[in-house]
Amino acid sequence: MALKATIFKADLSITDMDRNYYNDHNLTIARHPSENDERMMLRIVAFIANAHEQLQFTKGLFDDEVPDLWQKNFSDEIELWIELGQPSEQRIKKGCNQSQQMMIYSYANNSFEVWWKKEKSKLQTRKNLSVFTLPEALAGALGNAVQRSMQIQVTIQDGQMWLTIEGADTTESVEVAIEKRD
């Protein structure tokens, strides 16, 4: 019998002074059985960093034909394609070709650094691709804050992101530093 996804709820209240974006989002997140808390929180951070009324989670790990997140316009054209981790060259090509803009988010761990060193020159030729990393130590802090139902207050100002994550058991405050790789 196949394992089923675990459902998480996250109520986001986003105050993004850098983009003048102020909105609430009630997210339902299906965590694939092979996905850990750190990766799920990376999806949430990527959502927050690019928050828009039309940005949505996809089937992600359940369907390798779609990205982890995407934003489509009313004509069903993909405006933004977001991948996590270290996607293959074919996946990057697909995302860049099918969308106006593609972004990759990853934790800056050893495997990312090896991947980045190998792929950097090829990736820099893609004009609609941006790669972002979060410090590896942040993965543990975000993973420890996970609860099945979370209230997340977000403030973004001057390129810095602060999260206050409240659940039934705890409240965690985390500063999220996102670095754009060139």
Residue, then its C-alpha position, 0 to 999 in steps of 0.5 A: m500500500a502506498l503511503k499518503a501525503t501528510i497535510f499541513k496548514a499554514d496561515l501566512s500574514i505577509t508584510d513585504m515592504d520591499r515589494n509593497y505586498y501585504n496579504d494573507h494566504n491560507l495554505t494547505i500543503a501536502r507533504h510527500p512521504s519522501e519529503n522532510d520538514e526542512r524541504m517543506m519549509l523551503r517550499i513555504v519560504a519560496f512561496i513567501a519570497n514570491a508571494h502573489e495571488q496566483l502563485q500556487f503549490t503543485k503536485g511537486l514530488f507526486d508529478d515530475e512534469v510540474p515544478d514545486l510552485w508555479q504562477k500562471n496567468f489567466s491565459d494559463e501561461i506559466e509566468l513563474w516556475i520554482e524548483l527546489g534543490q539541485p534540479s537536472e539540466q533537463r528540468i532547468k531547460k524545461g522550466c526556462n523554456q516553458s515559463q517567463q521566469m524560473m527560480i531555484y531555491s536550495y539550502a547551501n549545503n555541500s551537495f549544493e556547492v558541488w552542484w553549483k560549481k559543476e553547473k554554474s557556467k551553464l546556468q548563467t547563460r539562461k537569462n530567465l533563471s535565478v538561483f537562491t540559497l539559504p544557509e544550511a543551518l537555517a534548515g534545522a531551525l525551520g524544520n524544528a518549527v514545523q507543526r501540522s497547523m501553523q500561523i506564520q507572521v512574515t516581515i520583509q524589509d531591505g532584503q531581510m525576511w523575519l518569520t514568527i511561526e506559531g503553532a499549538d506547542t511553540t512559537e519560533s522566531v527565525e531570520v531568513a537570509i536568502e542569497k542570490r547566486d551569480 
